[in-house]
Amino acid sequence: MLLGPFVDATGTSLTLAAPPRRIVSLIPSITETLFALGAGPAVAACTVYCTEPAAGVASKTRVGGGKNPKLEAIRD
């Protein structure tokens, strides 16, 4: 089952072969929304500015900030 095509923020179109299993959130409000929707277990990493929900993000890998993400950490 293919999902998409989707267009990302750069205008690049992509089609996914399967639903995402791991999410890296670079925007604090999106991180909060993911947890509110029950997708917290799929969040693999977030930025140093993602502070809510405190218990949810406490154990997540930190990948820098939204404007200066650590791309190597995201790839890992």
VEXFI-278091 format. One line per field, with one value per residue: x, y, z of N, C-alpha, C in turn; residue in three letters; residue number from 1. Coordinates in Angstrom, 3 decimals, decimal comma, m for minus. Atoms other than C-alpha are relative to their C-alpha. Layout:
! residues N
n_east	X/...
n_north	Y/...
n_up	Z/...
ca_east	X/...
ca_north	Y/...
ca_up	Z/...
c_east	X/...
c_north	Y/...
c_up	Z/...
residuo	ALA/...
num	NUM/...
! end
This chain:
! residues 76
n_east	0,842/m0,752/0,627/m0,437/m1,217/0,007/m0,955/m0,596/m0,154/m0,881/0,677/m0,352/1,072/m0,460/0,992/m0,484/0,374/0,697/0,119/m1,216/m0,080/m0,731/0,200/m0,898/0,751/m0,867/0,819/0,600/1,459/0,288/m0,327/1,134/1,153/m0,227/0,300/1,434/0,697/m0,352/m1,129/m1,227/m0,946/m0,670/m0,957/m1,332/m0,862/0,583/m0,999/m0,263/1,067/1,221/0,029/1,298/0,202/m1,293/m0,256/m0,114/m1,218/m1,181/m0,861/m0,218/m1,278/0,068/m0,713/m0,272/1,169/0,677/m0,771/m1,345/0,086/m1,175/0,448/m0,577/0,804/1,291/m0,216/m0,245
n_north	m1,178/m1,240/m1,146/m1,244/m0,768/m1,135/m1,033/m0,518/m1,450/m0,481/0,197/1,316/0,986/1,322/1,042/0,941/1,395/0,460/m1,086/m0,236/0,697/m0,855/m1,411/m0,979/m1,244/m1,169/m1,141/0,350/0,162/1,262/1,050/0,078/0,538/1,430/0,687/m0,132/0,922/1,377/0,446/m0,175/1,108/m0,053/m1,109/0,521/m1,109/m1,331/m1,040/m0,388/m0,921/0,774/0,219/0,532/0,308/0,222/1,430/0,646/m0,353/0,164/1,105/m0,061/m0,512/m1,416/m0,182/m1,417/m0,859/0,054/m0,713/0,587/1,398/0,861/0,928/1,325/0,635/0,349/1,178/1,167
n_up	0,000/0,070/m0,646/0,611/m0,282/m0,905/0,372/m1,233/m0,094/1,071/1,267/0,524/m0,084/m0,394/m0,227/m1,007/0,227/m1,209/m0,967/m0,776/m1,290/m0,934/0,296/m0,606/m0,021/m0,104/m0,415/m1,291/0,010/0,684/m0,964/m0,929/0,726/0,203/m1,258/m0,265/0,907/m0,330/0,819/m0,768/0,136/1,301/0,003/m0,310/m0,399/0,091/m0,217/m1,393/m0,386/m0,249/m1,451/m0,408/m1,413/m0,651/m0,196/1,301/0,735/m0,859/0,430/1,445/0,493/0,380/1,268/0,230/0,139/1,281/1,019/0,084/m0,441/0,176/1,043/m0,232/m1,046/0,596/0,858/m0,868
ca_east	0,000/1,448/0,710/0,802/2,067/2,823/4,617/7,094/8,005/10,631/8,107/9,501/6,888/7,246/5,316/5,670/5,665/4,323/3,168/6,011/7,186/9,464/8,887/11,446/9,597/11,344/8,497/7,408/3,705/3,771/5,463/2,674/0,045/1,618/1,446/m2,120/m3,132/m1,569/1,419/3,960/5,450/6,310/8,241/11,878/13,406/12,587/14,323/15,816/12,876/10,243/9,334/5,734/4,459/7,357/6,988/6,654/9,666/11,992/13,300/13,404/16,650/17,347/18,398/19,272/16,845/14,421/16,722/19,911/18,976/21,719/21,174/23,514/21,508/18,288/19,695/20,819
ca_north	0,000/3,351/6,509/9,881/11,562/14,179/17,477/18,561/22,112/22,347/21,457/17,962/15,301/11,933/8,707/6,379/2,605/2,192/4,390/6,041/4,030/6,641/10,381/13,128/16,273/19,601/21,840/21,883/22,367/19,416/17,303/18,150/17,368/13,997/13,018/14,329/12,164/9,075/8,951/9,565/6,061/6,726/9,907/8,812/12,256/15,915/19,255/20,681/23,126/20,371/20,393/19,168/16,736/16,635/12,949/12,053/13,915/13,224/10,000/11,134/11,716/15,431/16,548/20,209/22,952/23,404/25,824/23,883/20,208/17,642/15,816/12,962/12,283/12,314/9,821/7,534
ca_up	0,000/m1,028/0,961/m0,729/m2,684/m0,063/m0,594/2,094/3,145/0,398/m2,286/m2,764/m3,520/m1,814/m1,616/1,352/0,994/4,540/7,420/9,358/12,370/13,920/14,131/14,745/15,790/15,239/16,442/20,110/19,368/16,967/19,632/22,082/19,443/18,644/22,311/22,629/19,659/21,233/18,880/21,659/21,430/17,762/18,628/18,483/18,989/19,425/19,849/23,023/23,032/23,224/26,913/26,983/27,964/30,395/31,212/27,538/26,184/29,121/27,623/23,976/22,093/21,596/18,136/18,596/17,616/14,770/12,971/13,673/13,932/14,342/11,052/11,960/15,135/13,111/10,613/13,439
c_east	0,884/m0,798/0,529/m0,515/m0,266/1,006/0,544/0,185/0,904/m0,642/0,295/m1,160/0,587/m1,176/0,613/m0,495/m0,786/m0,134/1,304/m0,047/0,670/m0,142/1,067/m0,730/0,940/m0,747/m0,726/m1,515/m0,406/0,291/m1,150/m1,215/0,149/m0,320/m1,490/m0,818/0,333/1,170/1,337/0,993/0,756/1,020/1,349/0,915/m0,755/1,092/0,213/m1,081/m1,325/m0,013/m1,301/m0,451/1,318/0,336/0,209/1,310/1,275/0,962/0,332/1,386/m0,190/0,881/0,246/m1,274/m0,590/0,774/1,402/m0,013/1,298/m0,395/0,546/m0,801/m1,361/0,148/0,213/m1,308
c_north	1,236/1,121/1,259/0,074/1,166/1,013/0,592/1,515/0,576/m0,133/m1,337/m0,969/m1,345/m0,924/m1,009/m1,408/m0,571/1,189/0,184/m0,751/0,857/1,449/0,813/1,331/1,177/1,249/m0,369/m0,201/m1,284/m1,173/m0,184/m0,628/m1,497/m0,791/0,052/m0,958/m1,461/m0,543/0,158/m1,143/0,000/1,132/m0,540/1,088/1,304/1,033/0,260/0,935/m0,705/m0,389/m0,611/m1,106/m0,442/m1,479/m0,712/0,277/m0,231/m1,067/0,034/0,558/1,439/0,236/1,472/0,800/m0,105/0,665/m0,565/m1,454/m0,754/m1,118/m1,413/m0,759/m0,415/m1,239/m1,268/m0,524
c_up	0,000/0,641/m0,649/m1,419/0,951/m0,528/1,291/m0,082/m1,082/m1,373/m0,650/0,216/0,407/0,226/0,954/m0,308/1,171/0,949/0,780/1,332/1,058/m0,449/0,717/m0,103/0,238/0,441/1,289/m0,025/m0,716/0,925/0,983/m0,674/m0,221/1,267/0,305/m0,861/0,263/m0,791/0,722/m0,120/m1,332/m0,085/0,465/0,528/m0,157/0,303/1,492/0,516/0,249/1,470/0,505/m0,936/0,630/0,156/m1,330/m0,703/0,801/m0,502/m1,495/m0,321/m0,434/m1,214/m0,320/m0,055/m1,388/m1,118/m0,181/0,454/m0,278/m0,974/0,196/1,065/m0,549/m0,870/0,831/0,538
residuo	MET/LEU/LEU/GLY/PRO/PHE/VAL/ASP/ALA/THR/GLY/THR/SER/LEU/THR/LEU/ALA/ALA/PRO/PRO/ARG/ARG/ILE/VAL/SER/LEU/ILE/PRO/SER/ILE/THR/GLU/THR/LEU/PHE/ALA/LEU/GLY/ALA/GLY/PRO/ALA/VAL/ALA/ALA/CYS/THR/VAL/TYR/CYS/THR/GLU/PRO/ALA/ALA/GLY/VAL/ALA/SER/LYS/THR/ARG/VAL/GLY/GLY/GLY/LYS/ASN/PRO/LYS/LEU/GLU/ALA/ILE/ARG/ASP
num	1/2/3/4/5/6/7/8/9/10/11/12/13/14/15/16/17/18/19/20/21/22/23/24/25/26/27/28/29/30/31/32/33/34/35/36/37/38/39/40/41/42/43/44/45/46/47/48/49/50/51/52/53/54/55/56/57/58/59/60/61/62/63/64/65/66/67/68/69/70/71/72/73/74/75/76
! end
